[in-house]
Amino acid sequence: MAICEKLSNLTFFDPACGSGNFLTETYLQLRRLENNVVKLIYPNPSLDVGQAKD
């Protein structure tokens, strides 16, 4: 999965200089994106990737 490889190699700069909120939110959004990619590649409805229901 090339997209997963690209996602895992991303780096980020924290403009808040250490509060952690920016990096935490960035991580959460990347996990959601990764979960959506996995769902598209493996459309098995029984696969639970741990994402909360909207």
Gaussian input, Z-matrix of N, CA and C with variables (Angstrom, degrees):
# hf/3-21g

backbone

0 1
 N
 C     1     B1
 C     2     B2     1     A1
 N     3     B3     2     A2     1     D1
 C     4     B4     3     A3     2     D2
 C     5     B5     4     A4     3     D3
 N     6     B6     5     A5     4     D4
 C     7     B7     6     A6     5     D5
 C     8     B8     7     A7     6     D6
 N     9     B9     8     A8     7     D7
 C    10    B10     9     A9     8     D8
 C    11    B11    10    A10     9     D9
 N    12    B12    11    A11    10    D10
 C    13    B13    12    A12    11    D11
 C    14    B14    13    A13    12    D12
 N    15    B15    14    A14    13    D13
 C    16    B16    15    A15    14    D14
 C    17    B17    16    A16    15    D15
 N    18    B18    17    A17    16    D16
 C    19    B19    18    A18    17    D17
 C    20    B20    19    A19    18    D18
 N    21    B21    20    A20    19    D19
 C    22    B22    21    A21    20    D20
 C    23    B23    22    A22    21    D21
 N    24    B24    23    A23    22    D22
 C    25    B25    24    A24    23    D23
 C    26    B26    25    A25    24    D24
 N    27    B27    26    A26    25    D25
 C    28    B28    27    A27    26    D26
 C    29    B29    28    A28    27    D27
 N    30    B30    29    A29    28    D28
 C    31    B31    30    A30    29    D29
 C    32    B32    31    A31    30    D30
 N    33    B33    32    A32    31    D31
 C    34    B34    33    A33    32    D32
 C    35    B35    34    A34    33    D33
 N    36    B36    35    A35    34    D34
 C    37    B37    36    A36    35    D35
 C    38    B38    37    A37    36    D36
 N    39    B39    38    A38    37    D37
 C    40    B40    39    A39    38    D38
 C    41    B41    40    A40    39    D39
 N    42    B42    41    A41    40    D40
 C    43    B43    42    A42    41    D41
 C    44    B44    43    A43    42    D42
 N    45    B45    44    A44    43    D43
 C    46    B46    45    A45    44    D44
 C    47    B47    46    A46    45    D45
 N    48    B48    47    A47    46    D46
 C    49    B49    48    A48    47    D47
 C    50    B50    49    A49    48    D48
 N    51    B51    50    A50    49    D49
 C    52    B52    51    A51    50    D50
 C    53    B53    52    A52    51    D51
 N    54    B54    53    A53    52    D52
 C    55    B55    54    A54    53    D53
 C    56    B56    55    A55    54    D54
 N    57    B57    56    A56    55    D55
 C    58    B58    57    A57    56    D56
 C    59    B59    58    A58    57    D57
 N    60    B60    59    A59    58    D58
 C    61    B61    60    A60    59    D59
 C    62    B62    61    A61    60    D60
 N    63    B63    62    A62    61    D61
 C    64    B64    63    A63    62    D62
 C    65    B65    64    A64    63    D63
 N    66    B66    65    A65    64    D64
 C    67    B67    66    A66    65    D65
 C    68    B68    67    A67    66    D66
 N    69    B69    68    A68    67    D67
 C    70    B70    69    A69    68    D68
 C    71    B71    70    A70    69    D69
 N    72    B72    71    A71    70    D70
 C    73    B73    72    A72    71    D71
 C    74    B74    73    A73    72    D72
 N    75    B75    74    A74    73    D73
 C    76    B76    75    A75    74    D74
 C    77    B77    76    A76    75    D75
 N    78    B78    77    A77    76    D76
 C    79    B79    78    A78    77    D77
 C    80    B80    79    A79    78    D78
 N    81    B81    80    A80    79    D79
 C    82    B82    81    A81    80    D80
 C    83    B83    82    A82    81    D81
 N    84    B84    83    A83    82    D82
 C    85    B85    84    A84    83    D83
 C    86    B86    85    A85    84    D84
 N    87    B87    86    A86    85    D85
 C    88    B88    87    A87    86    D86
 C    89    B89    88    A88    87    D87
 N    90    B90    89    A89    88    D88
 C    91    B91    90    A90    89    D89
 C    92    B92    91    A91    90    D90
 N    93    B93    92    A92    91    D91
 C    94    B94    93    A93    92    D92
 C    95    B95    94    A94    93    D93
 N    96    B96    95    A95    94    D94
 C    97    B97    96    A96    95    D95
 C    98    B98    97    A97    96    D96
 N    99    B99    98    A98    97    D97
 C   100   B100    99    A99    98    D98
 C   101   B101   100   A100    99    D99
 N   102   B102   101   A101   100   D100
 C   103   B103   102   A102   101   D101
 C   104   B104   103   A103   102   D102
 N   105   B105   104   A104   103   D103
 C   106   B106   105   A105   104   D104
 C   107   B107   106   A106   105   D105
 N   108   B108   107   A107   106   D106
 C   109   B109   108   A108   107   D107
 C   110   B110   109   A109   108   D108
 N   111   B111   110   A110   109   D109
 C   112   B112   111   A111   110   D110
 C   113   B113   112   A112   111   D111
 N   114   B114   113   A113   112   D112
 C   115   B115   114   A114   113   D113
 C   116   B116   115   A115   114   D114
 N   117   B117   116   A116   115   D115
 C   118   B118   117   A117   116   D116
 C   119   B119   118   A118   117   D117
 N   120   B120   119   A119   118   D118
 C   121   B121   120   A120   119   D119
 C   122   B122   121   A121   120   D120
 N   123   B123   122   A122   121   D121
 C   124   B124   123   A123   122   D122
 C   125   B125   124   A124   123   D123
 N   126   B126   125   A125   124   D124
 C   127   B127   126   A126   125   D125
 C   128   B128   127   A127   126   D126
 N   129   B129   128   A128   127   D127
 C   130   B130   129   A129   128   D128
 C   131   B131   130   A130   129   D129
 N   132   B132   131   A131   130   D130
 C   133   B133   132   A132   131   D131
 C   134   B134   133   A133   132   D132
 N   135   B135   134   A134   133   D133
 C   136   B136   135   A135   134   D134
 C   137   B137   136   A136   135   D135
 N   138   B138   137   A137   136   D136
 C   139   B139   138   A138   137   D137
 C   140   B140   139   A139   138   D138
 N   141   B141   140   A140   139   D139
 C   142   B142   141   A141   140   D140
 C   143   B143   142   A142   141   D141
 N   144   B144   143   A143   142   D142
 C   145   B145   144   A144   143   D143
 C   146   B146   145   A145   144   D144
 N   147   B147   146   A146   145   D145
 C   148   B148   147   A147   146   D146
 C   149   B149   148   A148   147   D147
 N   150   B150   149   A149   148   D148
 C   151   B151   150   A150   149   D149
 C   152   B152   151   A151   150   D150
 N   153   B153   152   A152   151   D151
 C   154   B154   153   A153   152   D152
 C   155   B155   154   A154   153   D153
 N   156   B156   155   A155   154   D154
 C   157   B157   156   A156   155   D155
 C   158   B158   157   A157   156   D156
 N   159   B159   158   A158   157   D157
 C   160   B160   159   A159   158   D158
 C   161   B161   160   A160   159   D159

   B1=1.4394
   B2=1.5244
   B3=1.3073
   B4=1.4572
   B5=1.5271
   B6=1.3360
   B7=1.4596
   B8=1.5245
   B9=1.3182
   B10=1.4643
   B11=1.5296
   B12=1.3184
   B13=1.4674
   B14=1.5258
   B15=1.3227
   B16=1.4686
   B17=1.5226
   B18=1.3241
   B19=1.4639
   B20=1.5243
   B21=1.3295
   B22=1.4653
   B23=1.5211
   B24=1.3244
   B25=1.4672
   B26=1.5215
   B27=1.3217
   B28=1.4648
   B29=1.5231
   B30=1.3179
   B31=1.4705
   B32=1.5269
   B33=1.3212
   B34=1.4552
   B35=1.5144
   B36=1.3192
   B37=1.4525
   B38=1.5225
   B39=1.3102
   B40=1.4596
   B41=1.5292
   B42=1.3477
   B43=1.4708
   B44=1.5237
   B45=1.3325
   B46=1.4622
   B47=1.5261
   B48=1.3133
   B49=1.4662
   B50=1.5263
   B51=1.3066
   B52=1.4457
   B53=1.5071
   B54=1.3416
   B55=1.4632
   B56=1.5359
   B57=1.3323
   B58=1.4526
   B59=1.5140
   B60=1.3176
   B61=1.4629
   B62=1.5287
   B63=1.3216
   B64=1.4615
   B65=1.5246
   B66=1.3126
   B67=1.4642
   B68=1.5224
   B69=1.3173
   B70=1.4617
   B71=1.5167
   B72=1.3184
   B73=1.4608
   B74=1.5281
   B75=1.3154
   B76=1.4626
   B77=1.5206
   B78=1.3129
   B79=1.4665
   B80=1.5273
   B81=1.3213
   B82=1.4645
   B83=1.5251
   B84=1.3317
   B85=1.4613
   B86=1.5266
   B87=1.3218
   B88=1.4644
   B89=1.5194
   B90=1.3207
   B91=1.4703
   B92=1.5245
   B93=1.3359
   B94=1.4645
   B95=1.5244
   B96=1.3326
   B97=1.4559
   B98=1.5250
   B99=1.3266
   B100=1.4589
   B101=1.5367
   B102=1.3155
   B103=1.4683
   B104=1.5236
   B105=1.3287
   B106=1.4597
   B107=1.5247
   B108=1.3242
   B109=1.4654
   B110=1.5241
   B111=1.3173
   B112=1.4703
   B113=1.5301
   B114=1.3234
   B115=1.4645
   B116=1.5244
   B117=1.3372
   B118=1.4622
   B119=1.5247
   B120=1.3148
   B121=1.4678
   B122=1.5182
   B123=1.3285
   B124=1.4657
   B125=1.5250
   B126=1.3308
   B127=1.4738
   B128=1.5240
   B129=1.3136
   B130=1.4541
   B131=1.5264
   B132=1.3389
   B133=1.4665
   B134=1.5230
   B135=1.3105
   B136=1.4561
   B137=1.5293
   B138=1.3477
   B139=1.4590
   B140=1.5247
   B141=1.3123
   B142=1.4602
   B143=1.5068
   B144=1.3344
   B145=1.4587
   B146=1.5176
   B147=1.3258
   B148=1.4549
   B149=1.5135
   B150=1.3230
   B151=1.4448
   B152=1.5077
   B153=1.3222
   B154=1.4650
   B155=1.5197
   B156=1.3124
   B157=1.4626
   B158=1.5246
   B159=1.3428
   B160=1.4741
   B161=1.5050
   A1=109.36
   A2=116.13
   A3=121.47
   A4=112.31
   A5=116.50
   A6=119.36
   A7=111.22
   A8=117.62
   A9=120.58
   A10=110.49
   A11=116.44
   A12=120.23
   A13=110.11
   A14=116.83
   A15=120.36
   A16=111.19
   A17=116.40
   A18=119.66
   A19=111.37
   A20=116.49
   A21=119.10
   A22=112.82
   A23=117.64
   A24=120.73
   A25=113.66
   A26=117.77
   A27=120.56
   A28=110.52
   A29=115.61
   A30=120.77
   A31=108.05
   A32=115.65
   A33=120.68
   A34=110.96
   A35=114.60
   A36=122.77
   A37=107.60
   A38=116.93
   A39=121.74
   A40=109.42
   A41=118.34
   A42=119.83
   A43=112.97
   A44=118.08
   A45=121.07
   A46=111.49
   A47=116.86
   A48=122.78
   A49=113.67
   A50=116.44
   A51=118.19
   A52=118.86
   A53=119.18
   A54=117.96
   A55=111.20
   A56=116.52
   A57=120.98
   A58=114.41
   A59=118.55
   A60=121.25
   A61=111.51
   A62=117.67
   A63=120.62
   A64=110.54
   A65=116.75
   A66=119.96
   A67=111.87
   A68=117.27
   A69=120.81
   A70=110.68
   A71=117.16
   A72=121.03
   A73=111.29
   A74=117.19
   A75=121.20
   A76=109.98
   A77=116.55
   A78=120.91
   A79=111.07
   A80=117.18
   A81=120.82
   A82=111.37
   A83=116.99
   A84=120.02
   A85=111.40
   A86=117.19
   A87=119.95
   A88=111.69
   A89=117.11
   A90=120.39
   A91=110.94
   A92=116.82
   A93=120.04
   A94=110.48
   A95=116.47
   A96=120.68
   A97=110.81
   A98=116.41
   A99=120.63
   A100=111.03
   A101=117.13
   A102=120.87
   A103=111.11
   A104=117.40
   A105=120.70
   A106=111.32
   A107=117.61
   A108=121.37
   A109=109.93
   A110=116.81
   A111=120.77
   A112=110.03
   A113=117.08
   A114=120.68
   A115=111.56
   A116=116.99
   A117=120.18
   A118=111.81
   A119=116.24
   A120=120.53
   A121=110.93
   A122=116.52
   A123=122.45
   A124=108.89
   A125=117.87
   A126=120.50
   A127=113.95
   A128=116.89
   A129=121.73
   A130=108.51
   A131=118.13
   A132=119.43
   A133=114.18
   A134=118.55
   A135=120.46
   A136=111.79
   A137=116.95
   A138=121.17
   A139=109.08
   A140=116.32
   A141=121.13
   A142=107.91
   A143=117.06
   A144=121.08
   A145=112.09
   A146=116.62
   A147=120.35
   A148=115.71
   A149=118.50
   A150=120.00
   A151=109.74
   A152=115.76
   A153=120.85
   A154=110.56
   A155=115.35
   A156=121.02
   A157=109.22
   A158=116.01
   A159=120.16
   A160=111.70
   D1=102.02
   D2=-178.07
   D3=-63.57
   D4=-37.87
   D5=-179.35
   D6=-63.80
   D7=-38.56
   D8=178.46
   D9=-67.29
   D10=-36.58
   D11=176.81
   D12=-64.14
   D13=-43.17
   D14=178.34
   D15=-64.08
   D16=-42.72
   D17=178.96
   D18=-61.88
   D19=-39.06
   D20=-177.50
   D21=-72.52
   D22=-16.22
   D23=-179.07
   D24=-100.50
   D25=4.61
   D26=178.28
   D27=-72.14
   D28=145.08
   D29=173.59
   D30=-125.30
   D31=153.10
   D32=-176.14
   D33=-134.13
   D34=149.04
   D35=174.83
   D36=-104.20
   D37=131.58
   D38=-179.20
   D39=-90.06
   D40=102.07
   D41=-178.89
   D42=-69.09
   D43=-15.39
   D44=179.21
   D45=-82.23
   D46=-2.93
   D47=175.83
   D48=57.13
   D49=45.50
   D50=168.69
   D51=110.72
   D52=-0.78
   D53=179.52
   D54=-69.80
   D55=-24.66
   D56=177.63
   D57=92.30
   D58=-19.87
   D59=-176.49
   D60=-63.32
   D61=-45.35
   D62=-179.51
   D63=-60.26
   D64=-46.94
   D65=-178.34
   D66=-67.81
   D67=-36.69
   D68=178.15
   D69=-64.40
   D70=-46.88
   D71=179.33
   D72=-65.78
   D73=-38.17
   D74=177.27
   D75=-62.37
   D76=-45.18
   D77=178.20
   D78=-59.61
   D79=-46.45
   D80=-178.80
   D81=-61.74
   D82=-42.01
   D83=179.16
   D84=-67.06
   D85=-38.47
   D86=177.35
   D87=-65.46
   D88=-38.66
   D89=176.75
   D90=-63.65
   D91=-41.30
   D92=177.32
   D93=-62.47
   D94=-43.13
   D95=178.14
   D96=-62.08
   D97=-45.39
   D98=178.62
   D99=-60.85
   D100=-42.94
   D101=178.59
   D102=-61.80
   D103=-40.29
   D104=178.05
   D105=-65.88
   D106=-38.83
   D107=177.24
   D108=-63.20
   D109=-45.08
   D110=179.59
   D111=-61.14
   D112=-41.79
   D113=179.21
   D114=-63.30
   D115=-36.48
   D116=178.60
   D117=-70.69
   D118=-38.39
   D119=-178.28
   D120=-75.65
   D121=-40.58
   D122=-178.82
   D123=-120.44
   D124=82.54
   D125=-174.37
   D126=-77.21
   D127=47.56
   D128=178.59
   D129=-87.99
   D130=112.51
   D131=-177.61
   D132=-63.23
   D133=-18.74
   D134=179.13
   D135=-84.05
   D136=-8.70
   D137=179.03
   D138=-77.18
   D139=118.30
   D140=179.09
   D141=-104.73
   D142=114.16
   D143=179.83
   D144=-98.47
   D145=12.52
   D146=172.12
   D147=81.42
   D148=15.26
   D149=-179.56
   D150=-92.21
   D151=135.58
   D152=-179.90
   D153=-66.86
   D154=150.20
   D155=177.18
   D156=-71.96
   D157=140.62
   D158=178.34
   D159=-81.64

